[in-house]
Amino acid sequence: MVGDNVIFEVLDDAEKSGNIDTVLPRKNSLVRPAVANIDQAMIIFSIVKPEPNLSLLDRFLVMMEEQEIPCLICFNKMDLAAPPALAELCAAYESCGLSLFACSALTGTGMEAVFSALKGKSTVLAGPSGVGKSTILNQLYPAAQAATATLSKKIERGRHTTRHTEIFCLDDAAAPGKGTYILDTPGFSALFLAKTDKLMLKDCYPEFAPYLGACRFSECVHISEPDCAVKAALSQGHISYIRYDNYRRLYAELESVRKY
């Protein structure tokens, strides 16, 4: 997998050929995107063009939470978005305890903060097509020369430009595991969590944590039960309605999968 540490034998220096003898033990690995040995994930969504699919964003966050991989959220295309649109997104996700970044990969605005968050770590970049992952990579590491493409004018949906996962070292001659590495991955438009336990789903929403144990029922799933502390926090504005609505939809989906 991209990100694996290996022991290899050089067969020909000039031809840069060799054999991998041993794949060293992994500290973690993901199926989608298929990478190994990462310190964190940065999920990138655009503020506009295309409009952010927040259900897809929450699915990715649940997947990272299940695997205990720290996650950062980056909202791109500040240059195209009206300030209220960015403010609404930040308000929806600021209570989930994750680091939020806003940038314009096209103009470079906000990219210094993004790079600072990646420095010294191995980070996988993930997100749908068309949100500007390749443009962000080119800002962070111009030598990557990642291909970019415009949106489809008809449906304003991204076109796939990254066809495979590739790892880049942003530091000169960095020792394995000690430098700044970026793993660029192809965009995705769907993410299914059929193996997620519906009863454990609530544990993947960090903003629910302060209220766990305060509900009337010890096994409350925060949907239809009375005297629910999470729903009370929702009504008081401490939890985002956007996030909570996505939670309910995903819970219903997992319940349906389990029935069949």
SULUR-V839510 format. One record per pair of residues at least 12 apart in sequence whose ideal C-beta (glycine too) atoms are under 6 Angstrom apart, sorted by the first residue. I is the first residue (numbers start at 1). J is the second residue. Records with the same first field share a line. If there is no record, write none. Layout:
I=J, J
This chain:
1=34, 36
2=35, 165, 167, 183
3=35, 36, 37, 183
4=23, 36
5=24, 176
6=20, 23
7=21, 22
8=20
9=21
33=126, 165, 185
35=124, 183
38=122, 124
39=121, 122
40=70, 121, 123
41=64, 69, 71, 124
42=72, 74, 123, 125
43=60, 73, 126, 127
44=74, 76, 127, 131, 133
45=57, 75, 127, 131
46=76, 77, 131
47=75, 77, 81, 85, 86
48=77, 80, 81
49=80, 156
50=130, 156, 157
54=242
55=246
58=246
59=191, 193
62=204
65=204
71=98
72=99, 117
73=93, 98, 100
74=101
75=89, 102
76=103, 105, 131, 132
78=102, 104, 109
79=104, 106, 107
86=102
92=240, 242
95=207
96=206, 207
97=206
101=113, 114
105=132, 135, 136, 139
111=139
115=140
118=180
119=180
120=180
122=181
123=182
124=183
125=184
126=185
128=158, 187, 189
129=158, 160, 187
130=151, 158
134=146, 148, 161, 162
135=148
137=184
141=168, 170
144=168
147=161
148=161
149=161
158=187
160=187
162=184, 186
165=185
166=184
167=181, 183
168=182
169=181
194=257
196=254
198=251, 254, 255
201=251
205=247
207=239
208=230
211=229, 230, 233
214=229
215=228, 229
223=248
